[in-house]
Amino acid sequence: MSQAAEGSSGASTVEYIQHHLQNLSVGEGFMTWNLDTIFISVALGILMIVVGNKVAKNATEGVPGGFQNFVESILEFVQTQVKDSFPGHNPLIAPLALTIFVWVWLMNFMDLIPVDLLPLIGTWIGLPYLKVVPTTDLSTPMAMALVVFGLTLFYNIKVKGLGGYLKMFLFHPFGKFAVPANVVMTTIEEVAKPLSLGLRLFGNMFAGELVFLLIALLGGAAALGAGLLIWFPLQVVLDLAWLLFHILVITLQAFIFMVLTIVYLGMAHTTDH
């Protein structure tokens, strides 16, 4: 019997969903460490580095192989986005954008693994909880967003100078006769950047995970009664449809995070804002 079935028979639907959305954590309060999020995100980062290094070493001139061609198409795609959205030149931007796009996509991709599979394997090795999608943990998108925010602050001060950056707070967007309103509006605008960047990714991925859990519950309910012939095919159809749609969602979310990062850093490199 699947965990979804167990969730329908022995425990409530709410308990089943809460279990799958619970992190494997140590510590309390602000010092809580979500071990599953840390392990999976770091493992995917290492995978990205290892594969990228192997492709670079095995790269051939002339007609590239299938996987090399795929990697080069991603590189060209990211370079195009940087050229279109970033003014001037900064050698950090393209590698950063590539890292964000691929890493976020890999973390999002974990949402396409059957929701009961890895948590079930986790119980076999004694793990009471295992949340396998790092981007459904708010700490991951917000940590990435804060890193981007820190870079925007750094480049704002580096390019505009500390005085120029402070002038933006004093005189933007209403001019020198509305300094208090300018400070409030610009502060809100700056704080909204990391908040919207992180919360957008978290909200979309968390909602997608909930949909997969609800679809899984259909199979659990079907396994308990005569409705198996109706509910199980419906679950398969819904699962396949949502999976195909979610491939677009996870790619779009990675793309949006990357593009907004480029745009925010591009704004930090201009002197007229």
HUFEN-V549986 format. One line per field, one symbol per residue. phi: phi as a letter, one per 40 degrees, with the letter a starting at -180 (. if undefined). A space follows every 10 residues. Layout:
phi->???
This chain:
phi->.ccccccccc bcdccccccc bcccbbgbgc ccbccccccc ccccccdccc cccccccccb cgcccccccc ccccdccccc ccccbbcgba cccccccccc cccccccccd cccdccccdc ccccbgccba bcbdcccdcc cccccccccc cccdcdcccc gccccccccc bbbbgccbdd cccccccccc cccccccccc cccccccccc cccccccccc ccccaccdcc cccccccccc ccccccdccc cccccccccc cccccccccc cca
